């Protein structure tokens, strides 16, 4: 990430979000073993909630003839 920001000679303002992000990833590398998590069967998404919602909505929408009510949609 840092190299990708350095090679095109980004301005300090353009580069501003890159350095904290790269620092975060380096500092937390021991927790970012997504290949191991996927092998263990854990869902990987931008968050557990988003991944589970995707499956919930897909399962609900795949039912032939299914309809949403306002009350049911609010519950989801």
N, C-alpha and C positions, 0 to 999 in steps of 0.2 A: 504494500500500500504506500509506504513512504517513498519507495523508488518510483512508483507510478505518479506520485505527486511531484517528485524532484525532476525527473527527465523532461516533462513538458514545461518545466520552469513556471509552475503555478505561482501566482502572487501569494504573499502571506495571508491575505484575506480568503483567497480561494482554497488555500491549503489548511486553513484554520480547523475544519472538522476532521481532517485526516489524522493528524498527530494524536489527539486524544483517543480516537478510535483504535489506532494501531497500538498505542500504549495499553489500552484496556485489553485487547486481544492477547498481547504478549504477557501481561500480568495474570491473565486468567487461562492461559493455554492448558494448564493441567485439568481444567474443568470442561474443556471444549473437545471432547473425544467423541464426536458425533458418529464416527464409523463404528465405535464400540457400542454406542447406544442403539444404533439401528440394528446391529447384529443381535442385541439383546431383546429386540422387539418393541423398544420404546418409540413413541411417535415423535418426530422431529418437525417442528414448524417454527414460526416466529414466536410461538408460545404454545403451551399445552392447550390452552383454551381455544385458540384458533384452529389447531389441528383436530381437536375433538368436535368443535362446531362444524367443521367441514364434513366430518364423517356423519354427524347427526343430521345435518341438512341433506346430505346426499342420500342417506338411508330413507329419510322421510319423503324426499322428492322422487325416489325410485319406485314408490308404491303406486301401482296403477290406480287411477281414480282418486287419489288422495287430495284432500282440500284443506286449506288453512282457514281457521276461523280467527277473528281478531283476538279472542281470549287465548286460543291455543298458540298463536304466533307470539303473543306477549309472554307466555309461559316459557317458550323456548328462548 
